[in-house]
Amino acid sequence: MKFLLTLAIFVLALSSCVTTPEPNAGADYLSGLGGQVPQNPQRLDVAEPVSYWDDDGSSGQPWVLVDLNKQVAKFHRGNHVIGVAAISSGTHGRNTPAGNYKIIEKKREHFSNLYGHVEDASGRIVNDDATPRSSVPPGGKYVPAAMPYWMRLTNTGVGMHQGFLPGYPASHGCIRMDRNIVPVFYQHAFVGMPVTVVR
């Protein structure tokens, strides 16, 4: 009986995680790319927990689709997916904004000017969700958050970068990416490359 109850809970949990893809997601900017990118990018039917890069040598316009519901980013070349990265997007109240973007800045080493942590005099973290205006204990210091492989999407501080992935949305609005794959995304991305973010 215990096994059947556990199985029923597992099946119910799986069914609640499946969402229906949004029709024509990202069609606004895709139409301007000369038909090299599919007009209706497909979101994943299930989350892909494994990040990978599998460049098949295909031709076409590079672009990235970020799926906030599935917590995954997919690097396309034309209509071929050549890379997948697990992500962690903005948490409730600090949601990552959906929309059509282009990468407007790339920096291998970048630090947040909005968020970080506070350490005491011994180096122990006493506030892990601090801002530059947070109080600092005597002898302590404020440390801005490191955001390696920074790919900026907005002038308000939203971008893609390497970060901690707890398995659910947890950032201040940025798109944290798997540290094992973000260097490859960064290498193949360029300023002006389209990125569409869907829920």
N, C-alpha and C positions, 0 to 999 in steps of 0.2 A: 504493500500500500504506500509506504514511504517513497519507494522508487517511482511509482505512478504519479504521486503528487509532485515530486521533484521534476519529472519529465513534463508534466502539464505546465508548471511554472516556467520552465526553460522554453517551451514552445510559445507560451504567451509572451514572454520577453522578446523572443525573436520576431514575432509578428508585430510588436509595437515599435520595432526599430526600422521597419521597412517604410520608405516614403516614396511617393509617386514623383517621377521627374517632372520638372516644370517645362512646359512646352516653350520652344523658341528661346531658351535661356541664352542670353548673350547675342541675340540676332542683330541688335543695333550696330555693334561694331564689326561683327563678322561679315556683314554685307559689303563693307568697304574694303575687303581683302581680296577681291578678284576671284572669288569662288575657290580659293585654295584651302579655306577652312570650312568645315561643314556648317550649314546654316542652322542646324539643330544639334548642338553638341549633346551627347548622351552622358548622363550622370551614371555612376556605378549603381548596380542593383543592390549590392551589399558593400559594406566597407572593406577595403583591402588593407589589412594590418601590416603587410610587408611592403616596404619601399624597395624600388628597384629602378635600374636604368638599362634599357635594352634597345639601343639605337639600331634600327633596321636599315639605315642609310636612305630612308625615304626622302622625297623632296617635298617642298611646300613651305608655307609660312609658319614659323615657330610661334606658339602661343601657349598660355597656361590656363587651365580651368580649375578653379578652386571650389570644391563642394563643401559648404559649411555643415550640411546635415551629415555627410559621410565622413567628415574630418579627413579629407584627402585632397591633394593637388595632383593634377595630371598634366605633364608636359607633352604637348602635341607638336608634330611637324606635319602640316597639312591635316589630314584626317587620321593620321597614325599616332597612337599613344606610344611614346618612346621612353617615358619615365613616370613613375608614381612615387609620391612622397606622403607619408602619414603627417598630419598637421595637428596643431592645437590653435583654434581661433579664439576670438574674444568671448569672455564669459558674460553672463547675464548682466545687463546694465552697461556693459562696455563692448557691445556687439561689434564684430567686424562688419563693415558696411558692404552689402551686396552691390554690384554694379560692374560697369565696364571701365577698365583702367589701362594705362600703359606704364611701364616701368619708367620712372623719371630720374632715378639716381641709383647707382651701384657703388657700394663701398665694401671692400673685403673686411675691414675692421671698423665697426661702428658702435657707438654707445648712445643710449637713450638720454635725451635732455629732459624727459618727463618723469621717468620712474627708475627706481633702484632699490638699494637696501641701506640700512644704517647698522654700523658695527660699533661696539663699545671699545674701550681702550685695549682690551685683550684680543680684539679681532672677532669676537663672537657676534653673530647677527642678532640684533635686538628688534629689528623691524624689517620684515622681508617685503613689505609693500609700501615703500617710502617714496616721497617726492623730494626735490631739492629744498622744499620749505619745511620738511619734517624736522622735529627736534632731534638734536644729536647730543648724547651724554658727554660729559667732560672727558677729553682725550679720545673720543670716538670720531667717526667720520661717516659721511654719506658717500656711497659708491654707486655710480650710475650703472644701469643694467647693460651688460655686453650683448650686442646684437650682430654676431658675425655673419658674413655673407648677406649683407643688407641690400634689399631690392625695394626701393621706395615706390609706393603706389599713389599716395596722396600727399598734399602739402601739410596736412594736419597730423602727420606722423604715423600713418598706417603703411606697413610694408611686410615683405616676406623675409624671414631670417632664421638662422639656427636657434633652437630653443628647447626648453624642457617640454616633453610630451607626456602628460599624465594619462592620456587616453580619452580626454573630454575637453571641451572648450575651457580655457583657463587663462588666456592672455588678457592684456589691457585693450585689445583690438587688433593687434598685429597677427600675422599668420606665422606661427612658429613652425619650423620644418625639421624633419628627422635629420640629425647631425650626420648620418651616414650617407645621405643622398643630396643634401642641400649644396655641397660644393659643386656637384655636377650640374644641378639646376643653374647655379650661379655662373658657372663657366659657359653654359650655352645660352643664357639669357643676355639681353642687351637693352640699352636705353631705347625706349620707343616700342619695345615688344608688348603686344596686347596680353592682358590678363583679365579674365572675367571671373567674377565671384558670384556664386549662386547659393540660395538656401534650399 
